[in-house]
Amino acid sequence: MLTASELVVIYPEVREPFAQVFEDIVKGARDGYKQRAQLVALSENQSPVAFVSVLDRQSPVLVLGNRLAREVSTYNPDHKVIVGAVNVEFDNVFGITLSPSFEIVSSKLRLLVPGVKNIHVIVGPNEGGPLTSAVDLFLQQNLKLIVHPAEDIRAAAAVYRALIQKLDEKDAVWILPSGSFIGNAMLSILLQASWDKHFVVFSSNPVHVKRGALFSLYPNNYKMGLSLGRLARDIAADKAPDRKMQPLDDVFVTINERASKHLGVHLTDDVLRQVDLVLPAR
């Protein structure tokens, strides 16, 4: 039987380059927890539920990845479960999502494009809850968050096409970690329209910056692991936070220099100090 001081980390067994993502998160979690940890890698056909059910209920359990987190949260064990590397919020568990905190999003927008007033985001089923609750938070920063629901990628494409017709320099489109139902073809259309009409596209996928999005906010996997480890340590000490699922504060910021010049974004020394990577103009 495990002691209360040990952290159990359950993560999916995947191939590179995704394996490196989980390795970085796990390393951070171990460093953040500061005590012994047991690591468990599960294959695609293995469920975490049977494993968690036999653990000492005093042992905090960190479960990584959407599939494993979904199964554990549905099972609703009487264990101290923390989830990470997930796109959406789950019930019955603690954790940190991959979506950057609204404070970070608003601060980066004010830094880079202070003229933006409206943020448009397309969400799939079960994704809109946290965003809807953040509308008032953005209003406090003089930003209007407009959430557009879509059932599938076809419905999302129709929303993107309608948005493109009316957006201007006061607007920004935010592509969520889940992808916001955008394929390569629609992304190309959206980015071309943003350059033509001078509205901002930013994303939680750094690859989109290479394609022409202005900037990306994406996870610093090691630091996210640190935060998950500290959260597990607090929960083990019965110091659980009031909010069970929390947004991501540990992010990298990448900006496209060519897009910044085209959109009139000035990369001052103050801006560059708050950016981790600048992709050079071609």
N, C-alpha and C positions, 0 to 999 in steps of 0.2 A: 504494500500500500504506500502511495506517495505521501510525503509530508506536506503540511500546509505551505511550506516555504518554496516548494517546487512549482515552476510554471510548465505547463504542457502546451506545446505548440504543434498544431495539426495543420498541415498544408498539402496541396495537391502535388503529386509526382508528375512533372511536366518536362518537356524538352526545352533545350535552349532555343531562343534567347530568354524565354519566359522563366526558366529555372533560375536564372541570375536575379530576376526581380524578387522572387520569393527568398532566395539566399540572402539578399541585402536586407529585406524586411526582417527575416529571422535573426540575422546578426544584430540589427538595431534593437529588436525586442529583447534579446538576451542581455545586451548592454544596458538597456533601460530598466530591466527588471532587477538586475544586480544580484540575483541569486541563481540557484541551480535551475536548469531547464531541461526538459525531455522533449526531443524532437520526433515527430511522427509524420512520415510522408505516406499519403494514401494514393493508391492507383485509381484510375477512373471508375472502376466498378466496386470500390470500397466505400462504405458509408462511415461517416464520423460518429453516428449516433451510438452504435454498439460500443465503440471505443470509449466515448465520453461517459456512457452510463455506468461503467465499472470503476470510474475514477473516484478518488476521495473527493467528496463534495466541497471540501475546504481548498482544494487545489484550483487555482485559476487556470482556465483553458483558453488559449488564443487560437482561433480558427480562421484560416486565411482562404480567400477566394469565394466567389459568388455561390458556386454549387455547394460547397461544404457548409458555408454559412447559412444558406437557405435550409438545408436539411436539419442543422442543429437548432435553428430558430423555430422551425415547425415542430420539432420534437419537444421543445420547451422543457429542458431538463432543470432540475433544481441544483444546477451547478453555476459557478461563477464564470460565465462564458463571455468572452470578448471576441469580436470579429473585426477583420481588417481586409484590405484589398478588395473591397466590395463597391459596386456601382450605386446601390440603392440602400436605403435604411431598412433594417429588419426589426421585427417585434421580438420581445422577450430576451434580448441580449444587449450588451454594451458594445461599443465599437467606434471606429472612425471610417468614414466613407472616403472614396476617391475624389469626391467633389470638393473643390477648394471653398474655403469659408467665404461668406458673402463680404466680410470685411476686407479680405485680400482682393477679391474681384473688384470691389468698388475702389479700393486704394490704388490698384494698378491702372484702372480706367482713368481715374482723376489725374494720375501721374502722367500717363501717356497721351490721353485724348480727353482733356477736361471739357471739351465742347459736347461730348456725347451725353444725351439726356435719356435715351430709351435703350433698354437691353431686351432683345427678343431671344427667346429660347424655346426650342421644340422638345417636347417630352413625350415619351411613350407611356403605355399603361403602367400605373403604380409608381411613376417617377415624379409626378408633379407635387406631391405633398410638401416636401421640405421647401421647394421653390415658392409655392403659393404662400406658405407661412412667412417667407422672407420679403414679401412685397413691401411691408411697412418698414423693414430695415433699410431697404434700398431707398425708399422715399425720404428717410432721414438724411441720406447722402445726396439728395436732389436727383435721384435716378429713378426712372420708372421701369420696373421689371414686368415684362409682358410675356406670359406663359401661353404657348400654343400647343394644345394636346393633339396627338396623332396616334391612330391605332396601329399603323404599320408604315413601311417605307414608302408605299405609294401615296398614302395620305400626307405623309411628311413632305414629299416632293411637291405636292399641290400647295402646301403651306409656304414652302420656300419660294416657289414661283410667284405666288401672290405677294409675298413680302418684297421680293426683288423689285416689283413694280412701284413700290411706294417709299422705299427706304432712301435716306439721304445722309449727309454728314453728321446729323444729330443722333443717328442710330448705330447700334452695334448688334451683331448676332453672335451668340455664345453657343459653341458646340460642346455638349457635355461629355464626360468620360465614357458614357454608354454609346456615344457616336451620334446621338440625336437623329437616328434614322437617316444618315446621309451617306450615299454611295459615292464612288469616285466621279461619276458623270455629273451628279448634282453638285458635288463639291466644286468641280471646275466651273460650272455655271455660276455658282454663288460667288466664288473668288473673282471671277471676271467682272461680275456685276459690282462687286465691292470696289474694284479699281476704277470702273467706269463712273460710278455714282458717288464715290468717296465715303461709303459707309464702312465701318470697321467689322472685321470678322476675327474673333479670337476663339481659342479652342483649348480643350484639355488634352489634346493630342499634339505633341511636338512635330510630328510628320506634317501636319497641316501648315505649320509655319514655313517649311521648305516649299510647300506648294503655293504660298502667297498670302496666308493669313498673317495679320499684323503681329500677334504674339500668342504665346501659349503658357498656361499655368498647369504644370503636371507634377506628379508626386516625386519628392526626394525620398526614395524608397528606404534608405537607411534611417533618415530622420523620422520618417513615418513609423518605422519599426520602434525607434526609441520612444516615441509618444505612446505606442501601443503597449510597450513594456512598462512604462510608467503608469499607464492606466491600469494595467493588470496588477501592479504593485499596490496601487491605491485601493483597488477592489479587494485584494487579498487582506488588506488592513482595515476593511470595512469603512473605507472612505470613498465610496462610490459617488460619482458626480450626479447632479440632479438630472441632467440630460443624458439619456442612455446612448443615443447615437450622435456623434459629433462630426462636423465637417473637417476637412483637411486644412491644417495650417502649414504643413511642411512641404513647400513647393519649390520647384525651379521655375524661373522665368526666362523664356527664349523669345527673342524679337527678330523679325525679318527687316534688315536694314533697307532693302530696296522698297519694301512696302511702306516703311516709315517715311522715307523720302517722298514717295508718291502721295501719301496722305498728309504730308506736312507735319509729321511728328518729329520734333527736334530731340536728338539723342544727346542731351547735355550731360555734363559730368555727374550731376545729381541723378539723372535717369539711369546712366550706366552703372552707378554704384548699386542700383536696385535690380539690375538685370544680370542673370547668370551667364547667358550666352547670346551673342549677336551673330546672326548669320549674315555674312558679308554680301553686299550688293554685287550682282553679276554684271 
